[in-house]
Amino acid sequence: MTDPQTDSDTSTATLADRFGFSADAVRHLRHAVEQGGGDMAMFDHPEFAGPGQWMRGGLIMLTDANNHGLKSRVDALCNALSEQLRRDNVASANRHRRIDPDARAWDTGPRVRDHGWPAELGQPSATGTQNDLAYAYFDAARRLAIRENGQLAVYDTGEHRISGVAQSQQGAASRLVFTSQLGEVPLERLTRVDGVSDGAPAEAPAAAEPPSQAASAPSDSAGILDAIERLGELHRRGLLTDGEFASKKQELLARL
């Protein structure tokens, strides 16, 4: 029988080596992610530049706000720990604390919003939406699919394992910067792959909206309001500026 403590120590050492942090820093962040139910973490460790906040979906705030390399590594480690928690069912008792996928910029949870991704790529391991963009990462196929204004583009991620979006400007796909275990990777550095069939479903008339879609609206609204409440908490704690809070809140309200 495998000793759980041995497995935990091995996992900690593996993550520490992979992301370039000490085992103590990984254990500290693991505890913070567990406390956040796998969706968020509040931490305070010297290797993370002191106190900071992470929320699954792309929100990462450090005291050293301009250290984008550190931000990428912390964000990637948090996502890896969150994925590990879900895999081990550690956070199963806290599922009521999860934010609805539509309220996140990047969703690495098991619930996937259907954007008609190519079936040949398999099941996406992470999906997200931002403004007029939708994107999905397929870990097994090493592919990143982006749909903008109804047009599909697929990219070879190579050695990069995409974990989130670092930044974007004005919703333009060409200006997207993603995070991976190797740091930030601008979209233009990835090689575009041709010949992938578009799996987008045919649009149905507005009047023929299925009941299941209409019935999901209250759940979507509740998730967005939950996300706004979390942002308010971060704002009250001084982790978000007035401008950042107003901008994020406005973006979420626009989805209602």
Secondary structure as GFF3:
##gff-version 3
##sequence-region A 1 256
A	DSSP	alpha_helix	4	19	.	.	.	ID=ss1
A	DSSP	alpha_helix	23	35	.	.	.	ID=ss2
A	DSSP	beta_strand	40	45	.	.	.	ID=ss3
A	DSSP	three_ten_helix	46	48	.	.	.	ID=ss4
A	DSSP	beta_strand	50	55	.	.	.	ID=ss5
A	DSSP	beta_strand	59	62	.	.	.	ID=ss6
A	DSSP	alpha_helix	68	88	.	.	.	ID=ss7
A	DSSP	three_ten_helix	92	97	.	.	.	ID=ss8
A	DSSP	three_ten_helix	101	103	.	.	.	ID=ss9
A	DSSP	three_ten_helix	119	121	.	.	.	ID=ss10
A	DSSP	beta_strand	126	130	.	.	.	ID=ss11
A	DSSP	beta_strand	133	138	.	.	.	ID=ss12
A	DSSP	beta_strand	143	148	.	.	.	ID=ss13
A	DSSP	beta_strand	151	156	.	.	.	ID=ss14
A	DSSP	beta_strand	162	167	.	.	.	ID=ss15
A	DSSP	three_ten_helix	173	175	.	.	.	ID=ss16
A	DSSP	beta_strand	177	180	.	.	.	ID=ss17
A	DSSP	beta_strand	183	186	.	.	.	ID=ss18
A	DSSP	three_ten_helix	187	189	.	.	.	ID=ss19
A	DSSP	beta_strand	191	193	.	.	.	ID=ss20
A	DSSP	three_ten_helix	206	208	.	.	.	ID=ss21
A	DSSP	alpha_helix	211	215	.	.	.	ID=ss22
A	DSSP	alpha_helix	217	236	.	.	.	ID=ss23
A	DSSP	alpha_helix	242	253	.	.	.	ID=ss24
###
